[in-house]
């Protein structure tokens, strides 16, 4: 069975390219990757609505920073019931990504990027 050494996926015979990451496949299995263990999540910010949380999630994802939403109080329930929540949504990132995520957030909120695009 062919294997992808980039992402560790296994494929049936005859497949030549990984459909997950596009990497080449080889006959031998990739070496076992060490389990990184639990990831400690830290608070990054609270956003007020789904538009803002979507925008920040996209910015973080584009920069290789995974994040997790944590709804406050009955926020997720209120979003379904009423279409929005007054409680806000917390965004959490891993401790190792916090500094980069905070820097991106401060840059976004500063408005400096708008001036860069115009000039």
N, CA and C atoms as a LAMMPS dump frame, in Angstrom:
ITEM: TIMESTEP
0
ITEM: NUMBER OF ATOMS
357
ITEM: BOX BOUNDS ff ff ff
-5.0000000000000000e+02 5.0000000000000000e+02
-5.0000000000000000e+02 5.0000000000000000e+02
-5.0000000000000000e+02 5.0000000000000000e+02
ITEM: ATOMS id mol type element x y z
1 1 1 N 0.836 -1.186 0
2 1 2 C 0 0 0
3 1 3 C 0.881 1.25 0
4 2 1 N 0.574 2.216 -0.867
5 2 2 C 1.348 3.462 -0.874
6 2 3 C 0.969 4.382 0.289
7 3 1 N 1.948 5.172 0.697
8 3 2 C 1.782 6.095 1.816
9 3 3 C 2.258 7.485 1.418
10 4 1 N 1.661 8.479 2.032
11 4 2 C 2.129 9.861 1.882
12 4 3 C 2.994 10.189 3.096
13 5 1 N 4.227 10.614 2.844
14 5 2 C 5.118 10.963 3.952
15 5 3 C 4.871 12.364 4.483
16 6 1 N 4.119 13.188 3.737
17 6 2 C 3.806 14.537 4.211
18 6 3 C 2.742 14.516 5.294
19 7 1 N 1.65 13.797 5.034
20 7 2 C 0.53 13.83 5.984
21 7 3 C 0.228 12.477 6.627
22 8 1 N 0.868 11.405 6.167
23 8 2 C 0.697 10.095 6.797
24 8 3 C -0.493 9.294 6.3
25 9 1 N -1.154 9.732 5.233
26 9 2 C -2.324 9.008 4.718
27 9 3 C -1.899 7.752 3.968
28 10 1 N -2.728 6.725 4.074
29 10 2 C -2.486 5.471 3.361
30 10 3 C -3.481 5.361 2.21
31 11 1 N -3.018 4.829 1.069
32 11 2 C -3.857 4.735 -0.124
33 11 3 C -3.872 3.319 -0.679
34 12 1 N -4.848 3.058 -1.545
35 12 2 C -4.917 1.765 -2.216
36 12 3 C -3.902 1.753 -3.356
37 13 1 N -3.52 0.562 -3.796
38 13 2 C -2.565 0.435 -4.889
39 13 3 C -3.093 1.13 -6.144
40 14 1 N -2.195 1.74 -6.885
41 14 2 C -2.552 2.423 -8.116
42 14 3 C -2.651 3.93 -7.972
43 15 1 N -2.819 4.406 -6.758
44 15 2 C -2.87 5.852 -6.525
45 15 3 C -1.438 6.359 -6.461
46 16 1 N -1.153 7.456 -7.143
47 16 2 C 0.22 7.958 -7.225
48 16 3 C 0.452 9.268 -6.48
49 17 1 N -0.636 9.987 -6.168
50 17 2 C -0.501 11.309 -5.557
51 17 3 C -1.495 11.422 -4.403
52 18 1 N -1.082 12.01 -3.299
53 18 2 C -1.949 12.189 -2.129
54 18 3 C -3.064 13.182 -2.459
55 19 1 N -4.3 12.766 -2.257
56 19 2 C -5.424 13.656 -2.523
57 19 3 C -5.636 14.66 -1.399
58 20 1 N -5.016 14.445 -0.231
59 20 2 C -5.148 15.373 0.888
60 20 3 C -4.191 16.554 0.767
61 21 1 N -2.899 16.254 0.48
62 21 2 C -1.918 17.337 0.461
63 21 3 C -1.185 17.475 -0.871
64 22 1 N -1.396 16.544 -1.811
65 22 2 C -0.752 16.631 -3.114
66 22 3 C 0.644 16.048 -3.168
67 23 1 N 1.126 15.49 -2.056
68 23 2 C 2.476 14.928 -1.998
69 23 3 C 2.595 13.605 -2.739
70 24 1 N 3.832 13.227 -3.099
71 24 2 C 4.043 11.938 -3.758
72 24 3 C 3.886 10.794 -2.762
73 25 1 N 3.528 9.611 -3.267
74 25 2 C 3.346 8.434 -2.416
75 25 3 C 4.537 7.503 -2.566
76 26 1 N 4.857 6.802 -1.478
77 26 2 C 5.941 5.823 -1.487
78 26 3 C 5.426 4.498 -0.946
79 27 1 N 6.182 3.434 -1.186
80 27 2 C 5.752 2.095 -0.781
81 27 3 C 5.865 1.876 0.727
82 28 1 N 6.836 2.502 1.36
83 28 2 C 7.021 2.27 2.799
84 28 3 C 6.227 3.27 3.639
85 29 1 N 5.778 2.787 4.787
86 29 2 C 4.998 3.621 5.702
87 29 3 C 5.896 4.704 6.296
88 30 1 N 5.342 5.88 6.544
89 30 2 C 6.157 6.939 7.163
90 30 3 C 6.487 6.565 8.604
91 31 1 N 7.561 7.118 9.139
92 31 2 C 7.9 6.828 10.537
93 31 3 C 6.826 7.374 11.473
94 32 1 N 6.669 6.74 12.613
95 32 2 C 5.699 7.186 13.61
96 32 3 C 6.07 8.584 14.077
97 33 1 N 5.099 9.455 14.106
98 33 2 C 5.325 10.809 14.623
99 33 3 C 5.051 10.802 16.117
100 34 1 N 5.895 11.475 16.893
101 34 2 C 5.63 11.514 18.331
102 34 3 C 4.348 12.274 18.627
103 35 1 N 3.616 11.785 19.6
104 35 2 C 2.38 12.444 20.013
105 35 3 C 2.74 13.756 20.704
106 36 1 N 2.267 14.896 20.178
107 36 2 C 2.631 16.168 20.789
108 36 3 C 1.983 16.387 22.152
109 37 1 N 1.045 15.514 22.522
110 37 2 C 0.372 15.66 23.801
111 37 3 C -0.718 16.708 23.729
112 38 1 N -1.315 16.997 24.854
113 38 2 C -2.404 17.972 24.857
114 38 3 C -1.883 19.375 24.549
115 39 1 N -2.704 20.138 23.872
116 39 2 C -2.369 21.516 23.529
117 39 3 C -3.035 22.425 24.556
118 40 1 N -2.261 23.321 25.123
119 40 2 C -2.855 24.262 26.067
120 40 3 C -3.392 25.459 25.292
121 41 1 N -4.684 25.714 25.465
122 41 2 C -5.331 26.826 24.783
123 41 3 C -5.322 28.048 25.684
124 42 1 N -5.076 29.208 25.078
125 42 2 C -5.085 30.461 25.821
126 42 3 C -6.059 31.429 25.16
127 43 1 N -6.616 32.291 25.955
128 43 2 C -7.583 33.289 25.5
129 43 3 C -6.881 34.325 24.635
130 44 1 N -7.446 34.605 23.461
131 44 2 C -6.914 35.649 22.581
132 44 3 C -7.775 36.898 22.649
133 45 1 N -9.078 36.762 22.41
134 45 2 C -9.967 37.924 22.401
135 45 3 C -11.417 37.466 22.449
136 46 1 N -12.306 38.409 22.694
137 46 2 C -13.741 38.173 22.6
138 46 3 C -14.268 39.036 21.464
139 47 1 N -15.063 38.432 20.599
140 47 2 C -15.653 39.167 19.484
141 47 3 C -17.157 39.196 19.661
142 48 1 N -17.787 40.171 19.014
143 48 2 C -19.202 40.408 19.279
144 48 3 C -20.16 39.626 18.403
145 49 1 N -19.753 39.283 17.18
146 49 2 C -20.718 38.62 16.306
147 49 3 C -20.04 37.631 15.367
148 50 1 N -20.86 36.901 14.63
149 50 2 C -20.377 35.869 13.728
150 50 3 C -19.51 36.391 12.601
151 51 1 N -19.788 37.609 12.135
152 51 2 C -18.978 38.186 11.069
153 51 3 C -17.55 38.438 11.536
154 52 1 N -17.432 39.015 12.712
155 52 2 C -16.107 39.321 13.238
156 52 3 C -15.337 38.047 13.564
157 53 1 N -16.007 37.073 14.157
158 53 2 C -15.314 35.829 14.485
159 53 3 C -14.88 35.111 13.207
160 54 1 N -15.707 35.142 12.171
161 54 2 C -15.333 34.529 10.899
162 54 3 C -14.133 35.202 10.268
163 55 1 N -14.094 36.532 10.334
164 55 2 C -12.989 37.293 9.777
165 55 3 C -11.684 36.976 10.519
166 56 1 N -11.745 36.952 11.848
167 56 2 C -10.538 36.662 12.624
168 56 3 C -10.083 35.224 12.436
169 57 1 N -11.022 34.286 12.382
170 57 2 C -10.651 32.885 12.142
171 57 3 C -9.952 32.742 10.79
172 58 1 N -10.46 33.42 9.769
173 58 2 C -9.846 33.353 8.44
174 58 3 C -8.439 33.941 8.463
175 59 1 N -8.27 35.071 9.136
176 59 2 C -6.95 35.698 9.237
177 59 3 C -5.965 34.767 9.928
178 60 1 N -6.382 34.175 11.037
179 60 2 C -5.503 33.264 11.766
180 60 3 C -5.177 32.037 10.924
181 61 1 N -6.181 31.457 10.294
182 61 2 C -5.99 30.255 9.477
183 61 3 C -5.031 30.533 8.316
184 62 1 N -5.168 31.699 7.662
185 62 2 C -4.278 32.07 6.564
186 62 3 C -2.834 32.191 7.023
187 63 1 N -2.631 32.426 8.299
188 63 2 C -1.287 32.557 8.856
189 63 3 C -0.849 31.308 9.606
190 64 1 N -1.562 30.202 9.386
191 64 2 C -1.17 28.917 9.967
192 64 3 C -1.426 28.792 11.453
193 65 1 N -2.386 29.537 11.973
194 65 2 C -2.689 29.507 13.407
195 65 3 C -4.094 28.951 13.604
196 66 1 N -4.212 27.709 14.088
197 66 2 C -5.547 27.177 14.369
198 66 3 C -6.15 27.867 15.585
199 67 1 N -7.469 27.984 15.608
200 67 2 C -8.138 28.611 16.741
201 67 3 C -9.426 27.861 17.058
202 68 1 N -9.941 28.108 18.242
203 68 2 C -11.147 27.457 18.728
204 68 3 C -12.11 28.529 19.217
205 69 1 N -13.397 28.359 18.884
206 69 2 C -14.443 29.254 19.396
207 69 3 C -14.946 28.724 20.728
208 70 1 N -15.189 29.627 21.669
209 70 2 C -15.854 29.243 22.918
210 70 3 C -16.943 30.274 23.162
211 71 1 N -18.189 29.817 23.041
212 71 2 C -19.324 30.72 23.239
213 71 3 C -19.503 31.005 24.723
214 72 1 N -19.81 32.237 25.033
215 72 2 C -20.048 32.645 26.423
216 72 3 C -21.496 32.38 26.799
217 73 1 N -21.695 32.035 28.036
218 73 2 C -23.034 31.811 28.582
219 73 3 C -23.843 30.912 27.648
220 74 1 N -25.031 31.354 27.272
221 74 2 C -25.89 30.601 26.357
222 74 3 C -25.753 31.157 24.946
223 75 1 N -24.567 31.664 24.624
224 75 2 C -24.351 32.359 23.364
225 75 3 C -24.661 31.559 22.126
226 76 1 N -24.207 30.32 22.075
227 76 2 C -24.458 29.52 20.882
228 76 3 C -25.952 29.231 20.74
229 77 1 N -26.594 28.952 21.851
230 77 2 C -28.042 28.714 21.848
231 77 3 C -28.772 29.971 21.38
232 78 1 N -28.348 31.135 21.881
233 78 2 C -28.985 32.391 21.488
234 78 3 C -28.774 32.678 19.997
235 79 1 N -27.617 32.304 19.473
236 79 2 C -27.356 32.51 18.051
237 79 3 C -28.317 31.706 17.2
238 80 1 N -28.61 30.498 17.627
239 80 2 C -29.542 29.656 16.884
240 80 3 C -30.966 30.182 17.049
241 81 1 N -31.336 30.513 18.269
242 81 2 C -32.7 30.932 18.567
243 81 3 C -33.024 32.33 18.038
244 82 1 N -32.132 33.276 18.27
245 82 2 C -32.403 34.675 17.95
246 82 3 C -31.641 35.207 16.728
247 83 1 N -30.698 34.422 16.211
248 83 2 C -29.915 34.888 15.076
249 83 3 C -28.632 35.592 15.452
250 84 1 N -28.466 35.905 16.711
251 84 2 C -27.224 36.503 17.22
252 84 3 C -27.163 36.328 18.725
253 85 1 N -26.01 36.567 19.284
254 85 2 C -25.816 36.441 20.72
255 85 3 C -25.315 37.757 21.291
256 86 1 N -25.8 38.119 22.449
257 86 2 C -25.323 39.335 23.11
258 86 3 C -24.115 39.045 23.998
259 87 1 N -23.752 37.777 24.144
260 87 2 C -22.676 37.389 25.047
261 87 3 C -21.295 37.423 24.404
262 88 1 N -21.205 37.323 23.087
263 88 2 C -19.916 37.303 22.411
264 88 3 C -19.329 35.911 22.346
265 89 1 N -18.239 35.812 21.607
266 89 2 C -17.54 34.548 21.403
267 89 3 C -16.068 34.761 21.724
268 90 1 N -15.51 33.896 22.57
269 90 2 C -14.081 33.934 22.856
270 90 3 C -13.339 33.153 21.789
271 91 1 N -12.202 33.673 21.352
272 91 2 C -11.315 32.94 20.46
273 91 3 C -10.109 32.501 21.268
274 92 1 N -9.779 31.221 21.156
275 92 2 C -8.646 30.636 21.859
276 92 3 C -7.63 30.129 20.846
277 93 1 N -6.356 30.254 21.162
278 93 2 C -5.278 29.727 20.33
279 93 3 C -4.329 28.938 21.232
280 94 1 N -3.461 28.157 20.618
281 94 2 C -2.493 27.416 21.427
282 94 3 C -1.49 28.397 22.026
283 95 1 N -0.922 28.011 23.148
284 95 2 C 0.046 28.869 23.822
285 95 3 C 1.233 29.211 22.942
286 96 1 N 1.66 28.252 22.121
287 96 2 C 2.838 28.504 21.268
288 96 3 C 2.53 29.477 20.124
289 97 1 N 1.239 29.637 19.767
290 97 2 C 0.855 30.546 18.691
291 97 3 C 0.348 31.892 19.194
292 98 1 N 0.265 32.055 20.505
293 98 2 C -0.373 33.25 21.06
294 98 3 C 0.286 34.553 20.612
295 99 1 N 1.605 34.641 20.695
296 99 2 C 2.273 35.91 20.374
297 99 3 C 2.027 36.334 18.932
298 100 1 N 2.129 35.384 17.986
299 100 2 C 1.869 35.715 16.577
300 100 3 C 0.415 36.111 16.37
301 101 1 N -0.513 35.373 17.017
302 101 2 C -1.942 35.678 16.883
303 101 3 C -2.254 37.053 17.456
304 102 1 N -1.679 37.388 18.596
305 102 2 C -1.909 38.694 19.211
306 102 3 C -1.354 39.814 18.335
307 103 1 N -0.207 39.583 17.726
308 103 2 C 0.383 40.572 16.827
309 103 3 C -0.529 40.814 15.617
310 104 1 N -1.063 39.74 15.034
311 104 2 C -1.99 39.879 13.906
312 104 3 C -3.251 40.628 14.319
313 105 1 N -3.771 40.307 15.491
314 105 2 C -4.974 40.959 15.988
315 105 3 C -4.742 42.451 16.206
316 106 1 N -3.623 42.804 16.81
317 106 2 C -3.31 44.223 17.035
318 106 3 C -3.137 44.962 15.702
319 107 1 N -2.497 44.304 14.73
320 107 2 C -2.319 44.906 13.407
321 107 3 C -3.667 45.136 12.736
322 108 1 N -4.551 44.154 12.816
323 108 2 C -5.876 44.274 12.207
324 108 3 C -6.664 45.408 12.84
325 109 1 N -6.633 45.487 14.143
326 109 2 C -7.408 46.508 14.846
327 109 3 C -6.807 47.906 14.737
328 110 1 N -5.53 47.986 14.378
329 110 2 C -4.888 49.301 14.253
330 110 3 C -5.335 50.035 13
331 111 1 N -5.789 49.304 11.989
332 111 2 C -6.198 49.924 10.738
333 111 3 C -5.04 50.248 9.818
334 112 1 N -3.806 49.905 10.21
335 112 2 C -2.633 50.208 9.391
336 112 3 C -2.672 49.503 8.047
337 113 1 N -3.294 48.339 7.994
338 113 2 C -3.345 47.578 6.741
339 113 3 C -4.106 48.337 5.669
340 114 1 N -5.104 49.14 6.053
341 114 2 C -5.887 49.914 5.074
342 114 3 C -4.995 50.968 4.416
343 115 1 N -4.134 51.602 5.201
344 115 2 C -3.237 52.609 4.661
345 115 3 C -2.219 51.959 3.724
346 116 1 N -1.754 50.74 4.051
347 116 2 C -0.802 50.031 3.198
348 116 3 C -1.416 49.708 1.842
349 117 1 N -2.681 49.321 1.806
350 117 2 C -3.333 48.952 0.56
351 117 3 C -3.574 50.161 -0.331
352 118 1 N -3.824 51.332 0.267
353 118 2 C -4.12 52.538 -0.51
354 118 3 C -2.857 53.124 -1.131
355 119 1 N -1.721 52.999 -0.439
356 119 2 C -0.49 53.646 -0.903
357 119 3 C 0.351 52.741 -1.645
